Amino acid sequence: MPPIVETPASAAPSLWHGRWANEADTQAFATRLAACPAIHNATLTLQGDLGAGKTTFVRHLLRALGVRGRIKSPTYAVVEPHSAVDGPSGPTGAPLAIWHFDFYRFTDPREWEDAGFRELFASPGLKLVEWPERAAGLMPAVDADIHIEPEDTMPITSDEDADSPRSVSFTALTPTGQHLLAALQP
């Protein structure tokens, strides 16, 4: 007789863990994510201490998506908009809209509404969020979390250190995140 209760088939793994030995590995990781169509309407959070490599990863991802011109950190502006005019188009055929948030200096939840963040997160496009814990309870669902940590215990003090090894984990939190995770598999 067949069993009354079956153990469901195991779900696809939701975690990728790896190592970036140098900046070329960071670029290769970003290029694999950029090639996945699910990136066009994803929300990714980026975790790691100051100097961990979050903004460096974002720059490589934006370049791989076709963003041209200067890519600056949104540390003081809180959000930097980008448009991937030379890369894959968004769902409407228009250039892919990208917002890079840095909530490091975010302190007042009222700023969320005043700055129009609710509308930005509700609109189509890619959202990249550094320091998401500073906007806890305000952000909508996140598709994937990327945690970056320098392997060296010494603090990063110069650009020369930017090419040092990183331990990286990618956690898929939604079906969109699962699609992105699949793009990271060899």
Summary of the structure (lengths in Angstrom):
residues: 186
radius of gyration: 17.5
end to end distance: 40.6
largest distance: 66.9
contacts: 525
relative contact order: 0.24
helix: 32%
strand: 26%
